[in-house]
Amino acid sequence: MIVLVAGMLLLASMVGGRFGTLHQLTLDFIGPMQNAVTRSVAGITSVKDDYIALWNVRAENKRLQALVDKYLQEIGEYREGYKTNLYLEELLDFKKKLSFQPLAARVVGKEPAYWYQTIVVDRGKTDDVLEGMIVLSPAGVVGQVIHAGEHYSKILLANAPSSAVDAMIQKNRIRGILKGAGERGYILHYVLKNVDVEEGDYIVTAGIGGVFPAGIPLGRVSKVHKKQRGMFQEIEVQPSVDFQKLEFVFIDPTDRRKILDSTNLSTRR
């Protein structure tokens, strides 16, 4: 149709030699059509340009997001490195303060059984680890070696329900038995009702029995229950050690059983 109208317009121009009535009518007819076509083409071109621009923006966003992910990963690695460095410095300072040369061990496994909550470390008989040796961390008592393999050992955590430690209230030296209570931490037993004990009091090892030396941190009193019946208080203790976050521990290589046996032998003599 457009070709026909254009042909009529051309014919009118050739015949009339000037813009006559037919030419004018043809222009009035074809003008709006040309305008619509021009606008359509311009619209298509604009849409194409916008699409190309949008595509470029998306590509740039992907590139920037990749950079952000990279930098976030690097920041995470730097943060982890910083935290690890602080942790290792804390372990080193603790090691220097000990009166014996401890054996550092890495925690490689956990066995969360309720009655025997244990961890596995990468030290064993080849490192002179024996059953009964005590295990510490900078925060305090971790537990005791209950099984030693050739290259790995199993440690019974101090908060396991099957664990019991001779303990005392640090401020007044009153002694009791600290028993593990799993997720609740510890319960300090056999402290008389008339004994002054409050929330926040420090609980440390009593040094009785020759297993743990005296004065090693165990935790802090979190609740005190004075029941109407009975002669003892029930004292809840929050452990000083976070057993869920153990990565490294220190094993005391001293065989305290031999020391205890030799002491008893000397006493009998």
Secondary structure as GFF3:
##gff-version 3
##sequence-region A 1 269
A	DSSP	alpha_helix	2	16	.	.	.	ID=ss1
A	DSSP	alpha_helix	21	97	.	.	.	ID=ss2
A	DSSP	beta_strand	103	112	.	.	.	ID=ss3
A	DSSP	beta_strand	117	121	.	.	.	ID=ss4
A	DSSP	three_ten_helix	125	127	.	.	.	ID=ss5
A	DSSP	beta_strand	134	137	.	.	.	ID=ss6
A	DSSP	beta_strand	140	148	.	.	.	ID=ss7
A	DSSP	beta_strand	153	157	.	.	.	ID=ss8
A	DSSP	beta_strand	164	169	.	.	.	ID=ss9
A	DSSP	beta_strand	175	180	.	.	.	ID=ss10
A	DSSP	three_ten_helix	182	184	.	.	.	ID=ss11
A	DSSP	beta_strand	186	192	.	.	.	ID=ss12
A	DSSP	beta_strand	202	205	.	.	.	ID=ss13
A	DSSP	three_ten_helix	208	210	.	.	.	ID=ss14
A	DSSP	beta_strand	217	225	.	.	.	ID=ss15
A	DSSP	beta_strand	232	239	.	.	.	ID=ss16
A	DSSP	three_ten_helix	243	245	.	.	.	ID=ss17
A	DSSP	beta_strand	248	251	.	.	.	ID=ss18
A	DSSP	alpha_helix	256	268	.	.	.	ID=ss19
###
